[in-house]
């Protein structure tokens, strides 16, 4: 199994920046892809950014140019650097990891990001 713990959320003014962190533990060796997703009440969880073991990244159109996903080479930590925050970015942000060991997608507990003046 893989355990994920997010941190770094908070209240930020529009135009501000944040860095979200995700600490990974457990069967880290089996992880081949990780990502950040977000969800607001009444809406489906949506992909924000993903990164593969080969370093390939993918971003939602709404965050391209503002969000940057990164990770350490050992898959122990993953980050989401967020710039130029907008009120529409307000959501609970979740860290996820795909494991080749059991073909499961694991999730963290989420961290709240609120963008408001």
C-alpha positions as CSV (number, residue, x, y, z in Angstrom):
1,X,0.0,0.0,0.0
2,X,0.9,3.6,-0.4
3,X,0.2,6.4,2.1
4,X,0.0,10.0,1.1
5,X,-0.2,13.1,3.3
6,X,-0.7,16.6,1.8
7,X,0.2,19.9,3.4
8,X,0.5,23.6,2.4
9,X,-3.0,24.7,1.8
10,X,-4.5,27.8,3.3
11,X,-6.1,31.2,2.7
12,X,-4.5,33.3,0.0
13,X,-5.4,36.5,-1.7
14,X,-6.0,36.6,-5.5
15,X,-2.7,36.8,-7.3
16,X,-0.8,35.1,-4.5
17,X,1.2,31.9,-4.5
18,X,1.3,28.6,-2.6
19,X,3.3,25.4,-2.6
20,X,1.5,22.2,-1.8
21,X,3.5,19.2,-0.6
22,X,2.7,15.5,-0.6
23,X,4.8,13.1,1.5
24,X,4.7,9.5,0.2
25,X,5.3,6.3,2.3
26,X,4.7,2.6,2.1
27,X,5.3,0.8,-1.2
28,X,7.0,3.7,-2.9
29,X,8.9,1.5,-5.2
30,X,5.7,0.5,-7.0
31,X,4.6,4.1,-7.8
32,X,4.8,5.0,-11.5
33,X,2.6,8.1,-11.7
34,X,1.5,10.8,-9.3
35,X,-0.8,13.7,-9.5
36,X,-2.7,16.5,-8.0
37,X,-6.5,16.7,-8.3
38,X,-9.0,19.1,-6.8
39,X,-12.7,19.1,-5.9
40,X,-15.3,21.7,-4.9
41,X,-18.6,20.9,-3.3
42,X,-21.1,19.4,-5.7
43,X,-18.6,18.9,-8.5
44,X,-16.5,15.9,-9.6
45,X,-12.9,15.7,-8.7
46,X,-10.8,17.0,-11.6
47,X,-7.2,16.4,-12.6
48,X,-4.9,19.4,-12.1
49,X,-1.5,18.0,-12.9
50,X,0.3,14.6,-13.2
51,X,3.9,13.5,-13.4
52,X,5.2,10.1,-14.5
53,X,8.3,8.1,-13.4
54,X,9.9,9.3,-16.6
55,X,9.3,12.9,-15.7
56,X,6.5,13.6,-18.2
57,X,4.0,16.1,-17.0
58,X,0.4,16.9,-17.9
59,X,-1.7,19.9,-16.9
60,X,-5.3,20.9,-17.0
61,X,-5.8,23.7,-19.5
62,X,-7.1,26.0,-16.7
63,X,-3.8,25.9,-14.8
64,X,-1.2,25.8,-17.6
65,X,1.4,28.4,-17.1
66,X,0.4,29.0,-13.4
67,X,0.9,25.6,-11.8
68,X,4.1,23.5,-11.8
69,X,4.2,19.9,-10.6
70,X,7.5,18.3,-9.4
71,X,8.8,15.4,-7.4
72,X,12.0,14.1,-5.9
73,X,13.6,11.2,-7.7
74,X,12.8,8.7,-4.9
75,X,9.1,9.4,-5.1
76,X,9.2,10.4,-1.5
77,X,7.8,13.8,-2.0
78,X,5.8,15.6,-4.6
79,X,5.0,19.3,-4.9
80,X,2.6,21.7,-6.6
81,X,3.8,25.2,-7.1
82,X,0.9,27.5,-7.6
83,X,1.2,31.1,-8.9
84,X,-1.3,33.8,-9.8
85,X,-4.0,32.2,-7.8
86,X,-7.6,32.9,-8.8
87,X,-10.8,32.5,-6.8
88,X,-11.8,29.7,-9.1
89,X,-8.8,27.8,-7.8
90,X,-10.5,27.5,-4.4
91,X,-10.9,23.7,-3.7
92,X,-9.7,20.8,-1.7
93,X,-6.5,19.6,-3.4
94,X,-5.7,15.9,-3.3
95,X,-2.5,14.0,-3.9
96,X,-2.7,10.7,-5.7
97,X,-0.3,7.9,-6.6
98,X,-0.8,5.0,-9.0
99,X,0.8,1.8,-7.9
100,X,1.9,-1.0,-10.3
101,X,1.9,-3.5,-7.4
102,X,-1.9,-3.6,-7.1
103,X,-3.1,-1.4,-10.0
104,X,-4.7,1.0,-7.4
105,X,-4.8,4.7,-7.3
106,X,-4.2,5.9,-3.8
107,X,-5.4,9.3,-2.4
108,X,-4.4,11.6,0.4
109,X,-6.8,13.2,2.8
110,X,-6.7,16.6,0.9
111,X,-5.7,20.1,1.8
112,X,-8.0,23.1,1.5
113,X,-6.9,26.0,-0.7
114,X,-9.1,29.2,-0.4
115,X,-8.5,32.2,-2.7
116,X,-10.2,35.2,-1.4
117,X,-9.6,38.9,-0.6
